[in-house]
Amino acid sequence: MNKDTVIKHYQHSIEWVQSLTELTDKEWRSAIAEGKWSIAEIIAHFVSWDEFILHDRLKECWNEQALPQAPDAHEMNQ
């Protein structure tokens, strides 16, 4: 994956998240399916992982360094 691909991915993600402003509060907070998270919970989940990628992973990718240990996924998801 190269720099341009990563940038395009994040640009597309930003546009998609911005489209969610059209949802009603009820749609935003309703589970996407029985026993599943709401859209609000899913987006909140992305924030922590995006911050980890932006602050702790990308610089190593660009510099071809070894990647740092990822946080415990279960703990971060909580």
N, CA, C and O atoms as a Tripos MOL2 file, in Angstrom:
@<TRIPOS>MOLECULE
protein
  312   311    78     0     0
PROTEIN
NO_CHARGES

@<TRIPOS>ATOM
      1 N           0.8580   -1.1770    0.0000 N.3       1 MET1
      2 CA          0.0000    0.0000    0.0000 C.3       1 MET1
      3 C           0.9000    1.2350    0.0000 C.2       1 MET1
      4 O           1.8090    1.3500    0.8230 O.2       1 MET1
      5 N           0.6480    2.1330   -0.9050 N.am      2 ASN2
      6 CA          1.4860    3.3320   -0.9720 C.3       2 ASN2
      7 C           0.7700    4.5400   -0.3600 C.2       2 ASN2
      8 O          -0.4080    4.4770   -0.0090 O.2       2 ASN2
      9 N           1.4990    5.6130   -0.2470 N.am      3 LYS3
     10 CA          1.0010    6.8350    0.3880 C.3       3 LYS3
     11 C          -0.2760    7.3410   -0.2750 C.2       3 LYS3
     12 O          -1.2250    7.6970    0.4240 O.2       3 LYS3
     13 N          -0.3220    7.3820   -1.6020 N.am      4 ASP4
     14 CA         -1.5050    7.8810   -2.3080 C.3       4 ASP4
     15 C          -2.7360    7.0210   -2.0290 C.2       4 ASP4
     16 O          -3.8400    7.5470   -1.8920 O.2       4 ASP4
     17 N          -2.5560    5.7190   -1.9470 N.am      5 THR5
     18 CA         -3.6730    4.8160   -1.6520 C.3       5 THR5
     19 C          -4.2270    5.0870   -0.2580 C.2       5 THR5
     20 O          -5.4410    5.1190   -0.0610 O.2       5 THR5
     21 N          -3.3350    5.2800    0.7050 N.am      6 VAL6
     22 CA         -3.7640    5.5630    2.0840 C.3       6 VAL6
     23 C          -4.5190    6.8890    2.1360 C.2       6 VAL6
     24 O          -5.5710    6.9840    2.7680 O.2       6 VAL6
     25 N          -3.9860    7.9010    1.4750 N.am      7 ILE7
     26 CA         -4.6400    9.2120    1.4730 C.3       7 ILE7
     27 C          -6.0220    9.1290    0.8310 C.2       7 ILE7
     28 O          -6.9820    9.6880    1.3620 O.2       7 ILE7
     29 N          -6.1330    8.4430   -0.2950 N.am      8 LYS8
     30 CA         -7.4380    8.2920   -0.9520 C.3       8 LYS8
     31 C          -8.4180    7.5410   -0.0650 C.2       8 LYS8
     32 O          -9.5990    7.8860   -0.0140 O.2       8 LYS8
     33 N          -7.9390    6.5160    0.6350 N.am      9 HIS9
     34 CA         -8.8030    5.7650    1.5480 C.3       9 HIS9
     35 C          -9.3770    6.6910    2.6220 C.2       9 HIS9
     36 O         -10.5790    6.6750    2.8870 O.2       9 HIS9
     37 N          -8.5070    7.4980    3.2370 N.am     10 TYR10
     38 CA         -8.9850    8.3860    4.2970 C.3      10 TYR10
     39 C          -9.8840    9.4910    3.7440 C.2      10 TYR10
     40 O         -10.8380    9.8910    4.4120 O.2      10 TYR10
     41 N          -9.6050    9.9860    2.5540 N.am     11 GLN11
     42 CA        -10.4870   10.9950    1.9500 C.3      11 GLN11
     43 C         -11.8780   10.4060    1.7210 C.2      11 GLN11
     44 O         -12.8860   11.0500    2.0110 O.2      11 GLN11
     45 N         -11.9270    9.1880    1.2040 N.am     12 HIS12
     46 CA        -13.2120    8.5250    0.9810 C.3      12 HIS12
     47 C         -13.9320    8.2930    2.3170 C.2      12 HIS12
     48 O         -15.1440    8.4860    2.4150 O.2      12 HIS12
     49 N         -13.1880    7.8840    3.3280 N.am     13 SER13
     50 CA        -13.7790    7.6390    4.6480 C.3      13 SER13
     51 C         -14.3780    8.9160    5.2260 C.2      13 SER13
     52 O         -15.4700    8.8940    5.7930 O.2      13 SER13
     53 N         -13.6620   10.0240    5.0820 N.am     14 ILE14
     54 CA        -14.1570   11.3110    5.5760 C.3      14 ILE14
     55 C         -15.4570   11.6870    4.8720 C.2      14 ILE14
     56 O         -16.4160   12.1080    5.5180 O.2      14 ILE14
     57 N         -15.4890   11.5370    3.5630 N.am     15 GLU15
     58 CA        -16.7070   11.8550    2.8100 C.3      15 GLU15
     59 C         -17.8700   10.9820    3.2550 C.2      15 GLU15
     60 O         -18.9930   11.4670    3.3950 O.2      15 GLU15
     61 N         -17.6100    9.7060    3.4770 N.am     16 TRP16
     62 CA        -18.6680    8.7890    3.9110 C.3      16 TRP16
     63 C         -19.1840    9.1820    5.2920 C.2      16 TRP16
     64 O         -20.3940    9.2160    5.5120 O.2      16 TRP16
     65 N         -18.2850    9.4750    6.2170 N.am     17 VAL17
     66 CA        -18.7160    9.8690    7.5640 C.3      17 VAL17
     67 C         -19.4950   11.1740    7.5120 C.2      17 VAL17
     68 O         -20.4860   11.3350    8.2230 O.2      17 VAL17
     69 N         -19.0550   12.1050    6.6760 N.am     18 GLN18
     70 CA        -19.7880   13.3760    6.5490 C.3      18 GLN18
     71 C         -21.2090   13.1520    6.0430 C.2      18 GLN18
     72 O         -22.1160   13.9080    6.3920 O.2      18 GLN18
     73 N         -21.4120   12.1270    5.2290 N.am     19 SER19
     74 CA        -22.7600   11.8430    4.7210 C.3      19 SER19
     75 C         -23.6980   11.3950    5.8440 C.2      19 SER19
     76 O         -24.9190   11.4520    5.6950 O.2      19 SER19
     77 N         -23.1400   10.9590    6.9450 N.am     20 LEU20
     78 CA        -23.9620   10.4940    8.0680 C.3      20 LEU20
     79 C         -24.6590   11.6360    8.7990 C.2      20 LEU20
     80 O         -25.5410   11.3940    9.6240 O.2      20 LEU20
     81 N         -24.2770   12.8680    8.5100 N.am     21 THR21
     82 CA        -24.9420   14.0050    9.1510 C.3      21 THR21
     83 C         -26.4030   14.0990    8.7400 C.2      21 THR21
     84 O         -27.1940   14.7810    9.3920 O.2      21 THR21
     85 N         -26.7580   13.4190    7.6640 N.am     22 GLU22
     86 CA        -28.1440   13.4280    7.1940 C.3      22 GLU22
     87 C         -29.0490   12.4850    7.9920 C.2      22 GLU22
     88 O         -30.2700   12.5220    7.8380 O.2      22 GLU22
     89 N         -28.4580   11.6420    8.8450 N.am     23 LEU23
     90 CA        -29.2580   10.7130    9.6390 C.3      23 LEU23
     91 C         -30.0010   11.4410   10.7450 C.2      23 LEU23
     92 O         -29.5360   12.4640   11.2480 O.2      23 LEU23
     93 N         -31.1390   10.9170   11.1160 N.am     24 THR24
     94 CA        -31.8460   11.4410   12.2870 C.3      24 THR24
     95 C         -31.1330   10.9300   13.5400 C.2      24 THR24
     96 O         -30.3450    9.9870   13.4700 O.2      24 THR24
     97 N         -31.4090   11.5470   14.6670 N.am     25 ASP25
     98 CA        -30.8140   11.0960   15.9230 C.3      25 ASP25
     99 C         -31.2150    9.6470   16.2120 C.2      25 ASP25
    100 O         -30.4110    8.8640   16.7200 O.2      25 ASP25
    101 N         -32.4470    9.3010   15.8910 N.am     26 LYS26
    102 CA        -32.9130    7.9350   16.1190 C.3      26 LYS26
    103 C         -32.1180    6.9440   15.2560 C.2      26 LYS26
    104 O         -31.6980    5.8950   15.7440 O.2      26 LYS26
    105 N         -31.9130    7.2800   13.9740 N.am     27 GLU27
    106 CA        -31.1280    6.4110   13.0940 C.3      27 GLU27
    107 C         -29.6830    6.2950   13.5940 C.2      27 GLU27
    108 O         -29.1060    5.2080   13.5800 O.2      27 GLU27
    109 N         -29.1090    7.4060   14.0300 N.am     28 TRP28
    110 CA        -27.7340    7.4670   14.5170 C.3      28 TRP28
    111 C         -27.5330    6.5490   15.7160 C.2      28 TRP28
    112 O         -26.4840    5.9170   15.8460 O.2      28 TRP28
    113 N         -28.5290    6.4710   16.5890 N.am     29 ARG29
    114 CA        -28.3860    5.7170   17.8390 C.3      29 ARG29
    115 C         -29.0370    4.3350   17.8160 C.2      29 ARG29
    116 O         -28.9780    3.6150   18.8130 O.2      29 ARG29
    117 N         -29.6480    3.9570   16.7120 N.am     30 SER30
    118 CA        -30.2810    2.6340   16.6020 C.3      30 SER30
    119 C         -29.2660    1.5920   16.1580 C.2      30 SER30
    120 O         -28.3860    1.8710   15.3440 O.2      30 SER30
    121 N         -29.4020    0.3910   16.7020 N.am     31 ALA31
    122 CA        -28.5310   -0.7200   16.2980 C.3      31 ALA31
    123 C         -28.7280   -0.9900   14.8090 C.2      31 ALA31
    124 O         -29.8370   -0.8690   14.2880 O.2      31 ALA31
    125 N         -27.6450   -1.3550   14.1320 N.am     32 ILE32
    126 CA        -27.7530   -1.6180   12.6910 C.3      32 ILE32
    127 C         -28.4410   -2.9480   12.4240 C.2      32 ILE32
    128 O         -28.9160   -3.1900   11.3140 O.2      32 ILE32
    129 N         -28.4980   -3.8100   13.4320 N.am     33 ALA33
    130 CA        -29.2010   -5.0930   13.3660 C.3      33 ALA33
    131 C         -29.3500   -5.5910   14.8020 C.2      33 ALA33
    132 O         -28.7010   -5.0790   15.7140 O.2      33 ALA33
    133 N         -30.1860   -6.5620   14.9900 N.am     34 GLU34
    134 CA        -30.4070   -7.1400   16.3200 C.3      34 GLU34
    135 C         -29.0760   -7.5850   16.9350 C.2      34 GLU34
    136 O         -28.3300   -8.3620   16.3390 O.2      34 GLU34
    137 N         -28.7980   -7.0800   18.1330 N.am     35 GLY35
    138 CA        -27.5810   -7.4570   18.8390 C.3      35 GLY35
    139 C         -26.3130   -6.7910   18.3250 C.2      35 GLY35
    140 O         -25.2110   -7.1540   18.7380 O.2      35 GLY35
    141 N         -26.4590   -5.8150   17.4240 N.am     36 LYS36
    142 CA        -25.2950   -5.1170   16.8440 C.3      36 LYS36
    143 C         -25.1900   -3.7050   17.3990 C.2      36 LYS36
    144 O         -26.1180   -3.2120   18.0400 O.2      36 LYS36
    145 N         -24.0770   -3.0670   17.1570 N.am     37 TRP37
    146 CA        -23.8560   -1.7020   17.5950 C.3      37 TRP37
    147 C         -24.6570   -0.7230   16.7520 C.2      37 TRP37
    148 O         -25.1160   -1.0410   15.6550 O.2      37 TRP37
    149 N         -24.8120    0.4910   17.3050 N.am     38 SER38
    150 CA        -25.4300    1.5840   16.5460 C.3      38 SER38
    151 C         -24.3630    2.2140   15.6480 C.2      38 SER38
    152 O         -23.1720    1.9430   15.8020 O.2      38 SER38
    153 N         -24.8010    3.0490   14.7180 N.am     39 ILE39
    154 CA        -23.8530    3.7650   13.8680 C.3      39 ILE39
    155 C         -22.9520    4.6460   14.7310 C.2      39 ILE39
    156 O         -21.7500    4.7360   14.4810 O.2      39 ILE39
    157 N         -23.5200    5.2900   15.7340 N.am     40 ALA40
    158 CA        -22.7330    6.1320   16.6380 C.3      40 ALA40
    159 C         -21.6330    5.3230   17.3180 C.2      40 ALA40
    160 O         -20.4970    5.7880   17.4170 O.2      40 ALA40
    161 N         -21.9540    4.1340   17.7800 N.am     41 GLU41
    162 CA        -20.9530    3.2820   18.4360 C.3      41 GLU41
    163 C         -19.8720    2.8280   17.4580 C.2      41 GLU41
    164 O         -18.6970    2.7550   17.8150 O.2      41 GLU41
    165 N         -20.2700    2.5280   16.2400 N.am     42 ILE42
    166 CA        -19.3010    2.0940   15.2330 C.3      42 ILE42
    167 C         -18.3290    3.2260   14.9170 C.2      42 ILE42
    168 O         -17.1190    3.0060   14.8620 O.2      42 ILE42
    169 N         -18.8450    4.4260   14.7100 N.am     43 ILE43
    170 CA        -17.9880    5.5680   14.4050 C.3      43 ILE43
    171 C         -17.0590    5.8650   15.5840 C.2      43 ILE43
    172 O         -15.8770    6.1450   15.3820 O.2      43 ILE43
    173 N         -17.5760    5.8060   16.8020 N.am     44 ALA44
    174 CA        -16.7390    6.0320   17.9860 C.3      44 ALA44
    175 C         -15.6170    4.9980   18.0450 C.2      44 ALA44
    176 O         -14.4960    5.3120   18.4460 O.2      44 ALA44
    177 N         -15.9180    3.7800   17.6480 N.am     45 HIS45
    178 CA        -14.9280    2.6990   17.6200 C.3      45 HIS45
    179 C         -13.7990    3.0290   16.6400 C.2      45 HIS45
    180 O         -12.6330    2.7520   16.9220 O.2      45 HIS45
    181 N         -14.1350    3.6110   15.5100 N.am     46 PHE46
    182 CA        -13.1220    3.9630   14.5110 C.3      46 PHE46
    183 C         -12.1440    5.0110   15.0320 C.2      46 PHE46
    184 O         -10.9670    4.9840   14.6750 O.2      46 PHE46
    185 N         -12.6100    5.9240   15.8620 N.am     47 VAL47
    186 CA        -11.7830    7.0440   16.3050 C.3      47 VAL47
    187 C         -10.5050    6.5540   16.9810 C.2      47 VAL47
    188 O          -9.4140    6.9940   16.6190 O.2      47 VAL47
    189 N         -10.6180    5.6640   17.9410 N.am     48 SER48
    190 CA         -9.4300    5.1840   18.6570 C.3      48 SER48
    191 C          -8.4600    4.4750   17.7250 C.2      48 SER48
    192 O          -7.2490    4.6770   17.8030 O.2      48 SER48
    193 N          -9.0010    3.6420   16.8430 N.am     49 TRP49
    194 CA         -8.1330    2.9150   15.9100 C.3      49 TRP49
    195 C          -7.4940    3.8620   14.8950 C.2      49 TRP49
    196 O          -6.3230    3.6920   14.5560 O.2      49 TRP49
    197 N          -8.2290    4.8440   14.4100 N.am     50 ASP50
    198 CA         -7.6490    5.8090   13.4780 C.3      50 ASP50
    199 C          -6.5300    6.6070   14.1430 C.2      50 ASP50
    200 O          -5.4970    6.8620   13.5240 O.2      50 ASP50
    201 N          -6.7320    6.9980   15.3930 N.am     51 GLU51
    202 CA         -5.6870    7.7260   16.1090 C.3      51 GLU51
    203 C          -4.4370    6.8620   16.2670 C.2      51 GLU51
    204 O          -3.3180    7.3540   16.1170 O.2      51 GLU51
    205 N          -4.6230    5.5840   16.5670 N.am     52 PHE52
    206 CA         -3.4850    4.6790   16.6880 C.3      52 PHE52
    207 C          -2.7410    4.5820   15.3570 C.2      52 PHE52
    208 O          -1.5140    4.6730   15.3210 O.2      52 PHE52
    209 N          -3.4760    4.4000   14.2740 N.am     53 ILE53
    210 CA         -2.8400    4.2880   12.9550 C.3      53 ILE53
    211 C          -2.0960    5.5800   12.6120 C.2      53 ILE53
    212 O          -0.9400    5.5400   12.1930 O.2      53 ILE53
    213 N          -2.7630    6.7230   12.7900 N.am     54 LEU54
    214 CA         -2.1560    8.0010   12.4230 C.3      54 LEU54
    215 C          -0.9410    8.3570   13.2650 C.2      54 LEU54
    216 O           0.0360    8.9000   12.7470 O.2      54 LEU54
    217 N          -0.9920    8.0570   14.5600 N.am     55 HIS55
    218 CA          0.0770    8.4850   15.4590 C.3      55 HIS55
    219 C           1.1580    7.4300   15.6830 C.2      55 HIS55
    220 O           2.2970    7.7740   15.9970 O.2      55 HIS55
    221 N           0.8160    6.1540   15.5250 N.am     56 ASP56
    222 CA          1.7610    5.1050   15.8880 C.3      56 ASP56
    223 C           2.1600    4.1710   14.7550 C.2      56 ASP56
    224 O           3.1410    3.4410   14.8930 O.2      56 ASP56
    225 N           1.4490    4.1690   13.6590 N.am     57 ARG57
    226 CA          1.7650    3.2190   12.5940 C.3      57 ARG57
    227 C           2.2970    3.8610   11.3240 C.2      57 ARG57
    228 O           3.2670    3.3640   10.7530 O.2      57 ARG57
    229 N           1.7050    4.9270   10.8740 N.am     58 LEU58
    230 CA          2.0740    5.4870    9.5790 C.3      58 LEU58
    231 C           3.5360    5.9130    9.5030 C.2      58 LEU58
    232 O           4.1950    5.6940    8.4870 O.2      58 LEU58
    233 N           4.0450    6.5200   10.5730 N.am     59 LYS59
    234 CA          5.4390    6.9810   10.5090 C.3      59 LYS59
    235 C           6.3970    5.8110   10.3080 C.2      59 LYS59
    236 O           7.4140    5.9540    9.6290 O.2      59 LYS59
    237 N           6.0790    4.6400   10.8980 N.am     60 GLU60
    238 CA          6.9190    3.4660   10.6920 C.3      60 GLU60
    239 C           6.7740    2.9270    9.2690 C.2      60 GLU60
    240 O           7.7460    2.4570    8.6770 O.2      60 GLU60
    241 N           5.5770    2.9960    8.7310 N.am     61 CYS61
    242 CA          5.3640    2.5310    7.3530 C.3      61 CYS61
    243 C           6.1610    3.3820    6.3760 C.2      61 CYS61
    244 O           6.8030    2.8510    5.4700 O.2      61 CYS61
    245 N           6.1250    4.6920    6.5540 N.am     62 TRP62
    246 CA          6.8310    5.5820    5.6330 C.3      62 TRP62
    247 C           8.3370    5.4070    5.7600 C.2      62 TRP62
    248 O           9.0630    5.5400    4.7750 O.2      62 TRP62
    249 N           8.8140    5.1100    6.9730 N.am     63 ASN63
    250 CA         10.2520    4.9760    7.2130 C.3      63 ASN63
    251 C          10.7410    3.5370    7.1020 C.2      63 ASN63
    252 O          11.9170    3.2550    7.3330 O.2      63 ASN63
    253 N           9.8360    2.6300    6.7480 N.am     64 GLU64
    254 CA         10.1460    1.2050    6.6160 C.3      64 GLU64
    255 C          10.7650    0.6410    7.8880 C.2      64 GLU64
    256 O          11.6970   -0.1610    7.8290 O.2      64 GLU64
    257 N          10.2460    1.0630    9.0380 N.am     65 GLN65
    258 CA         10.6920    0.5620   10.3240 C.3      65 GLN65
    259 C           9.7420   -0.5350   10.7890 C.2      65 GLN65
    260 O           8.6370   -0.6870   10.2680 O.2      65 GLN65
    261 N          10.1980   -1.2960   11.7810 N.am     66 ALA66
    262 CA          9.3420   -2.3260   12.3690 C.3      66 ALA66
    263 C           8.1470   -1.6520   13.0420 C.2      66 ALA66
    264 O           8.2830   -0.5930   13.6550 O.2      66 ALA66
    265 N           6.9930   -2.2670   12.9230 N.am     67 LEU67
    266 CA          5.7850   -1.6980   13.5190 C.3      67 LEU67
    267 C           5.7690   -1.9460   15.0200 C.2      67 LEU67
    268 O           6.1770   -3.0140   15.4760 O.2      67 LEU67
    269 N           5.2980   -0.9620   15.8010 N.am     68 PRO68
    270 CA          5.2010   -1.1620   17.2460 C.3      68 PRO68
    271 C           4.1000   -2.1650   17.5630 C.2      68 PRO68
    272 O           3.2220   -2.4280   16.7410 O.2      68 PRO68
    273 N           4.1620   -2.7060   18.7430 N.am     69 GLN69
    274 CA          3.1350   -3.6520   19.2060 C.3      69 GLN69
    275 C           1.7820   -2.9500   19.2080 C.2      69 GLN69
    276 O           1.6490   -1.8380   19.7190 O.2      69 GLN69
    277 N           0.7940   -3.6020   18.6410 N.am     70 ALA70
    278 CA         -0.5710   -3.0520   18.6360 C.3      70 ALA70
    279 C          -1.1550   -3.1470   20.0400 C.2      70 ALA70
    280 O          -0.7830   -4.0330   20.8090 O.2      70 ALA70
    281 N          -2.0590   -2.2480   20.3740 N.am     71 PRO71
    282 CA         -2.7330   -2.3570   21.6680 C.3      71 PRO71
    283 C          -3.6080   -3.5930   21.6930 C.2      71 PRO71
    284 O          -3.9380   -4.1510   20.6470 O.2      71 PRO71
    285 N          -3.9800   -4.0130   22.8770 N.am     72 ASP72
    286 CA         -4.8890   -5.1390   23.0190 C.3      72 ASP72
    287 C          -6.2360   -4.7580   22.4010 C.2      72 ASP72
    288 O          -6.8930   -3.8280   22.8690 O.2      72 ASP72
    289 N          -6.6460   -5.4710   21.3540 N.am     73 ALA73
    290 CA         -7.8610   -5.1220   20.6150 C.3      73 ALA73
    291 C          -9.1000   -5.1560   21.5010 C.2      73 ALA73
    292 O          -9.9460   -4.2660   21.4130 O.2      73 ALA73
    293 N          -9.2150   -6.1600   22.3430 N.am     74 HIS74
    294 CA        -10.4040   -6.2680   23.2050 C.3      74 HIS74
    295 C         -10.4770   -5.0740   24.1480 C.2      74 HIS74
    296 O         -11.5420   -4.4860   24.3360 O.2      74 HIS74
    297 N          -9.3330   -4.7190   24.7430 N.am     75 GLU75
    298 CA         -9.3100   -3.5890   25.6660 C.3      75 GLU75
    299 C          -9.6200   -2.2830   24.9550 C.2      75 GLU75
    300 O         -10.3660   -1.4550   25.4780 O.2      75 GLU75
    301 N          -9.0580   -2.0910   23.7740 N.am     76 MET76
    302 CA         -9.2930   -0.8530   23.0290 C.3      76 MET76
    303 C         -10.7390   -0.7530   22.5690 C.2      76 MET76
    304 O         -11.3050    0.3400   22.5550 O.2      76 MET76
    305 N         -11.3410   -1.8580   22.1980 N.am     77 ASN77
    306 CA        -12.7170   -1.8600   21.7360 C.3      77 ASN77
    307 C         -13.7070   -1.5350   22.8480 C.2      77 ASN77
    308 O         -14.8170   -1.0740   22.5820 O.2      77 ASN77
    309 N         -13.3120   -1.7710   24.0710 N.am     78 GLN78
    310 CA        -14.1970   -1.4600   25.1920 C.3      78 GLN78
    311 C         -14.3280    0.0500   25.3390 C.2      78 GLN78
    312 O         -15.0330    0.5250   26.2300 O.2      78 GLN78
@<TRIPOS>BOND
     1     1     2 1
     2     2     3 1
     3     3     4 2
     4     3     5 am
     5     5     6 1
     6     6     7 1
     7     7     8 2
     8     7     9 am
     9     9    10 1
    10    10    11 1
    11    11    12 2
    12    11    13 am
    13    13    14 1
    14    14    15 1
    15    15    16 2
    16    15    17 am
    17    17    18 1
    18    18    19 1
    19    19    20 2
    20    19    21 am
    21    21    22 1
    22    22    23 1
    23    23    24 2
    24    23    25 am
    25    25    26 1
    26    26    27 1
    27    27    28 2
    28    27    29 am
    29    29    30 1
    30    30    31 1
    31    31    32 2
    32    31    33 am
    33    33    34 1
    34    34    35 1
    35    35    36 2
    36    35    37 am
    37    37    38 1
    38    38    39 1
    39    39    40 2
    40    39    41 am
    41    41    42 1
    42    42    43 1
    43    43    44 2
    44    43    45 am
    45    45    46 1
    46    46    47 1
    47    47    48 2
    48    47    49 am
    49    49    50 1
    50    50    51 1
    51    51    52 2
    52    51    53 am
    53    53    54 1
    54    54    55 1
    55    55    56 2
    56    55    57 am
    57    57    58 1
    58    58    59 1
    59    59    60 2
    60    59    61 am
    61    61    62 1
    62    62    63 1
    63    63    64 2
    64    63    65 am
    65    65    66 1
    66    66    67 1
    67    67    68 2
    68    67    69 am
    69    69    70 1
    70    70    71 1
    71    71    72 2
    72    71    73 am
    73    73    74 1
    74    74    75 1
    75    75    76 2
    76    75    77 am
    77    77    78 1
    78    78    79 1
    79    79    80 2
    80    79    81 am
    81    81    82 1
    82    82    83 1
    83    83    84 2
    84    83    85 am
    85    85    86 1
    86    86    87 1
    87    87    88 2
    88    87    89 am
    89    89    90 1
    90    90    91 1
    91    91    92 2
    92    91    93 am
    93    93    94 1
    94    94    95 1
    95    95    96 2
    96    95    97 am
    97    97    98 1
    98    98    99 1
    99    99   100 2
   100    99   101 am
   101   101   102 1
   102   102   103 1
   103   103   104 2
   104   103   105 am
   105   105   106 1
   106   106   107 1
   107   107   108 2
   108   107   109 am
   109   109   110 1
   110   110   111 1
   111   111   112 2
   112   111   113 am
   113   113   114 1
   114   114   115 1
   115   115   116 2
   116   115   117 am
   117   117   118 1
   118   118   119 1
   119   119   120 2
   120   119   121 am
   121   121   122 1
   122   122   123 1
   123   123   124 2
   124   123   125 am
   125   125   126 1
   126   126   127 1
   127   127   128 2
   128   127   129 am
   129   129   130 1
   130   130   131 1
   131   131   132 2
   132   131   133 am
   133   133   134 1
   134   134   135 1
   135   135   136 2
   136   135   137 am
   137   137   138 1
   138   138   139 1
   139   139   140 2
   140   139   141 am
   141   141   142 1
   142   142   143 1
   143   143   144 2
   144   143   145 am
   145   145   146 1
   146   146   147 1
   147   147   148 2
   148   147   149 am
   149   149   150 1
   150   150   151 1
   151   151   152 2
   152   151   153 am
   153   153   154 1
   154   154   155 1
   155   155   156 2
   156   155   157 am
   157   157   158 1
   158   158   159 1
   159   159   160 2
   160   159   161 am
   161   161   162 1
   162   162   163 1
   163   163   164 2
   164   163   165 am
   165   165   166 1
   166   166   167 1
   167   167   168 2
   168   167   169 am
   169   169   170 1
   170   170   171 1
   171   171   172 2
   172   171   173 am
   173   173   174 1
   174   174   175 1
   175   175   176 2
   176   175   177 am
   177   177   178 1
   178   178   179 1
   179   179   180 2
   180   179   181 am
   181   181   182 1
   182   182   183 1
   183   183   184 2
   184   183   185 am
   185   185   186 1
   186   186   187 1
   187   187   188 2
   188   187   189 am
   189   189   190 1
   190   190   191 1
   191   191   192 2
   192   191   193 am
   193   193   194 1
   194   194   195 1
   195   195   196 2
   196   195   197 am
   197   197   198 1
   198   198   199 1
   199   199   200 2
   200   199   201 am
   201   201   202 1
   202   202   203 1
   203   203   204 2
   204   203   205 am
   205   205   206 1
   206   206   207 1
   207   207   208 2
   208   207   209 am
   209   209   210 1
   210   210   211 1
   211   211   212 2
   212   211   213 am
   213   213   214 1
   214   214   215 1
   215   215   216 2
   216   215   217 am
   217   217   218 1
   218   218   219 1
   219   219   220 2
   220   219   221 am
   221   221   222 1
   222   222   223 1
   223   223   224 2
   224   223   225 am
   225   225   226 1
   226   226   227 1
   227   227   228 2
   228   227   229 am
   229   229   230 1
   230   230   231 1
   231   231   232 2
   232   231   233 am
   233   233   234 1
   234   234   235 1
   235   235   236 2
   236   235   237 am
   237   237   238 1
   238   238   239 1
   239   239   240 2
   240   239   241 am
   241   241   242 1
   242   242   243 1
   243   243   244 2
   244   243   245 am
   245   245   246 1
   246   246   247 1
   247   247   248 2
   248   247   249 am
   249   249   250 1
   250   250   251 1
   251   251   252 2
   252   251   253 am
   253   253   254 1
   254   254   255 1
   255   255   256 2
   256   255   257 am
   257   257   258 1
   258   258   259 1
   259   259   260 2
   260   259   261 am
   261   261   262 1
   262   262   263 1
   263   263   264 2
   264   263   265 am
   265   265   266 1
   266   266   267 1
   267   267   268 2
   268   267   269 am
   269   269   270 1
   270   270   271 1
   271   271   272 2
   272   271   273 am
   273   273   274 1
   274   274   275 1
   275   275   276 2
   276   275   277 am
   277   277   278 1
   278   278   279 1
   279   279   280 2
   280   279   281 am
   281   281   282 1
   282   282   283 1
   283   283   284 2
   284   283   285 am
   285   285   286 1
   286   286   287 1
   287   287   288 2
   288   287   289 am
   289   289   290 1
   290   290   291 1
   291   291   292 2
   292   291   293 am
   293   293   294 1
   294   294   295 1
   295   295   296 2
   296   295   297 am
   297   297   298 1
   298   298   299 1
   299   299   300 2
   300   299   301 am
   301   301   302 1
   302   302   303 1
   303   303   304 2
   304   303   305 am
   305   305   306 1
   306   306   307 1
   307   307   308 2
   308   307   309 am
   309   309   310 1
   310   310   311 1
   311   311   312 2
@<TRIPOS>SUBSTRUCTURE
     1 MET1         2 RESIDUE 1 A MET
     2 ASN2         6 RESIDUE 1 A ASN
     3 LYS3        10 RESIDUE 1 A LYS
     4 ASP4        14 RESIDUE 1 A ASP
     5 THR5        18 RESIDUE 1 A THR
     6 VAL6        22 RESIDUE 1 A VAL
     7 ILE7        26 RESIDUE 1 A ILE
     8 LYS8        30 RESIDUE 1 A LYS
     9 HIS9        34 RESIDUE 1 A HIS
    10 TYR10       38 RESIDUE 1 A TYR
    11 GLN11       42 RESIDUE 1 A GLN
    12 HIS12       46 RESIDUE 1 A HIS
    13 SER13       50 RESIDUE 1 A SER
    14 ILE14       54 RESIDUE 1 A ILE
    15 GLU15       58 RESIDUE 1 A GLU
    16 TRP16       62 RESIDUE 1 A TRP
    17 VAL17       66 RESIDUE 1 A VAL
    18 GLN18       70 RESIDUE 1 A GLN
    19 SER19       74 RESIDUE 1 A SER
    20 LEU20       78 RESIDUE 1 A LEU
    21 THR21       82 RESIDUE 1 A THR
    22 GLU22       86 RESIDUE 1 A GLU
    23 LEU23       90 RESIDUE 1 A LEU
    24 THR24       94 RESIDUE 1 A THR
    25 ASP25       98 RESIDUE 1 A ASP
    26 LYS26      102 RESIDUE 1 A LYS
    27 GLU27      106 RESIDUE 1 A GLU
    28 TRP28      110 RESIDUE 1 A TRP
    29 ARG29      114 RESIDUE 1 A ARG
    30 SER30      118 RESIDUE 1 A SER
    31 ALA31      122 RESIDUE 1 A ALA
    32 ILE32      126 RESIDUE 1 A ILE
    33 ALA33      130 RESIDUE 1 A ALA
    34 GLU34      134 RESIDUE 1 A GLU
    35 GLY35      138 RESIDUE 1 A GLY
    36 LYS36      142 RESIDUE 1 A LYS
    37 TRP37      146 RESIDUE 1 A TRP
    38 SER38      150 RESIDUE 1 A SER
    39 ILE39      154 RESIDUE 1 A ILE
    40 ALA40      158 RESIDUE 1 A ALA
    41 GLU41      162 RESIDUE 1 A GLU
    42 ILE42      166 RESIDUE 1 A ILE
    43 ILE43      170 RESIDUE 1 A ILE
    44 ALA44      174 RESIDUE 1 A ALA
    45 HIS45      178 RESIDUE 1 A HIS
    46 PHE46      182 RESIDUE 1 A PHE
    47 VAL47      186 RESIDUE 1 A VAL
    48 SER48      190 RESIDUE 1 A SER
    49 TRP49      194 RESIDUE 1 A TRP
    50 ASP50      198 RESIDUE 1 A ASP
    51 GLU51      202 RESIDUE 1 A GLU
    52 PHE52      206 RESIDUE 1 A PHE
    53 ILE53      210 RESIDUE 1 A ILE
    54 LEU54      214 RESIDUE 1 A LEU
    55 HIS55      218 RESIDUE 1 A HIS
    56 ASP56      222 RESIDUE 1 A ASP
    57 ARG57      226 RESIDUE 1 A ARG
    58 LEU58      230 RESIDUE 1 A LEU
    59 LYS59      234 RESIDUE 1 A LYS
    60 GLU60      238 RESIDUE 1 A GLU
    61 CYS61      242 RESIDUE 1 A CYS
    62 TRP62      246 RESIDUE 1 A TRP
    63 ASN63      250 RESIDUE 1 A ASN
    64 GLU64      254 RESIDUE 1 A GLU
    65 GLN65      258 RESIDUE 1 A GLN
    66 ALA66      262 RESIDUE 1 A ALA
    67 LEU67      266 RESIDUE 1 A LEU
    68 PRO68      270 RESIDUE 1 A PRO
    69 GLN69      274 RESIDUE 1 A GLN
    70 ALA70      278 RESIDUE 1 A ALA
    71 PRO71      282 RESIDUE 1 A PRO
    72 ASP72      286 RESIDUE 1 A ASP
    73 ALA73      290 RESIDUE 1 A ALA
    74 HIS74      294 RESIDUE 1 A HIS
    75 GLU75      298 RESIDUE 1 A GLU
    76 MET76      302 RESIDUE 1 A MET
    77 ASN77      306 RESIDUE 1 A ASN
    78 GLN78      310 RESIDUE 1 A GLN
